[in-house]
Amino acid sequence: MIRTQVSLGEREYRDAKAEAARQGISLAEFLRRAVGAALLERRSSRRPWMRHAGSLASGDPQASVSVDEVVYGRGRP
């Protein structure tokens, strides 16, 4: 792990410290998670549809065929 120093405004420090305490984690862990979430969102914004991948299940084993029909105008070969 790389150690770094970050400067926060008084309000941001107080709010971040309070939120970390509410979650039962250290301020450092809270900041690591916040940075990780921001970077994950940035990566997923390149392909915004990926945020929804796997979030729904139709129960239809042939669902990919109907998706191909809708998106590409054809079924699977």
N, C-alpha and C positions, 0 to 999 in steps of 0.2 A: 504494500500500500504506500502511496506517495503522500507525504505530509505537505500541507499548504496552509497559508494564512489568508483569511478573508476578512474584509472590513464590512460591517453592517451598520446601518443607521440605528439609532437608539430604539426606535419603534420596531423596526424589523427584527432586531436582536431580541427584544422583549417578547414580541409575538411568536417568533420561532422557538424561543426557549419555553414559552408557555405551551405551545402546541406539542413540542417534544415531551414535556412533562405529562401532558394529557394522554399521549400515546404510550407513555412508560418507556421512552427511549432517550438516549443522550442527544444533546444538541448536534453533535458530530454525526450521529446516525441519521437524525432527521434531515440534516443538510445533504448527506450522501444520497438519501432516498429522493429528496427534492430535485437534486441535480440529475439523478438517474431517470426520474419521471419526465423531466423536461427534455432530456436527450432522446428518450424513447418516443415521446410525442413528435419531436422533430424528425426522427427517422421514419415514423409512420406517416407523417404528412407528405412524404414523397409518393406514397401509395395509400391515400386516405381510405380506400375501400378495404384495406387489410385490417383496419380496426374492427371490422364486422365479421371477418373470416372465422368460421366455426362458432359463431354466436347463436345460430339458429339450427334447428334440426327438424326436418319435415317428416322423418320416419319413412320416407319413400326411397327405396333402394335405387330407383331409376331417376332420382331428382336431377342428376347431372345431365341426363338426356334432355329433360324438359328445359333446363337452363340453356343448353346448347341450342335448342330449338328457338327459344326466345331471343338469346343474344346473337346467335349466328344465322338464324333462319334455317337450321338443319339439325337433325339428330346425330347421335354418334354413329360412326360407320359400323 
